[in-house]
Amino acid sequence: MRSGRKIGNASRASLLRLGAAALAAALLAPIDAAAASYQVLYNFCSQSGCADGHDPEAGLIIDEAGNLYGTTYSGGTSDHGVVFELAPDGTETVLHDFCSSSGCADGHRPYASLIIDGYGSLYGTTIYGGTAGHEGVVFGLFRRPPPFEGYRYRNLYSFCVQSGCPDGAQPIGGLVMDAAGYLYGTTGYGGASGGGVVFKLAPDGTETVLYNFCSQSNCADGAHPLASLIIDATGNLYGTTRDGGTAGTGVVFNLAPDGTETVLYNFCSQSNCADGVQPAGGLIMDAAGNLYGTTLRGGNGIPHSGVVFELAPDGTETVLYNFCAQSGCADGAYPSAGLIMDGVGNLYGTTTGGGPGGGVVFMVAPGAGSANQTAGSR
């Protein structure tokens, strides 16, 4: 990518997780494939000049009324991306046009998914723009209370406020919020060593760098986190870095509330990187504490097109699926995003390549082995 207010309390914790939980439990419960149907809900660039947005890179979230919310990387009146709402009847509303303020002080190029709080307010990141070094922002769209309608946009934090960007640069991943309203995220670059940071943003807008990556010799602690974090009940954060680690090919890490970072797994620890290389997506965790994710490359598929992996609490990694295991990579190749899980443990995700050529949507059923993967072309 490089080359190229009060906001919370404990009563809102359940709705903060609505995007992931509702989609996994309500929308992705096991279904009868024969009875499934496909429907296009909205075509972007349907308006003059693509004022409605185009290139939606991130996933969606859903509220209790069935409204969908997301971002587009491009489009809008300035062609720098939008935040949109899609009503159940298919009506799209642009909630914010990026780069609509002088110098793109509001940010531009949103790449990650949004999160939603109990008031219906939305939070996200942009890779570029802002009031400082134009290295991205954290933003909020605050729902106006009745009788008013719509949202009020606010730039909550602009990265690179100091020379060298010690506070981080380019938050490519999204956010997670705790019950007290603090936001947590990563930047792919910047920080004390240039390898990116984990940051915490207080409700008053104060940013704290919780960890600087590449702080250890040869970046053994990881470098360039590109994905969103997850947080457990005790405040531990979990994530991935694309680079760094003992082989330089990425890690899974844990960051304790006291700021102690622990590398839980170094990729390419096995011969020929059979365990995967470069985890560009985020993680999910099951009730037993097992972590699940994808790697962009590595594995036993030819040409080493990525894996779906499980990481046990004791650090044991299991490859659940090797992509490009089928002729012509009919099963998909190069998964760059994370996963979601349904109520019975099926994992769902996407690949950017393979299939007829444009990538696939896939499911990996519980239990390791390529026989448990099915894929549908996009």
Order of alpha helices (4+ residues) and beta strands (2+ residues): alpha-alpha-beta-beta-beta-beta-beta-beta-beta-beta-beta-beta-beta-beta-beta-beta-beta-beta-beta-beta-beta-beta-beta-beta-beta-beta
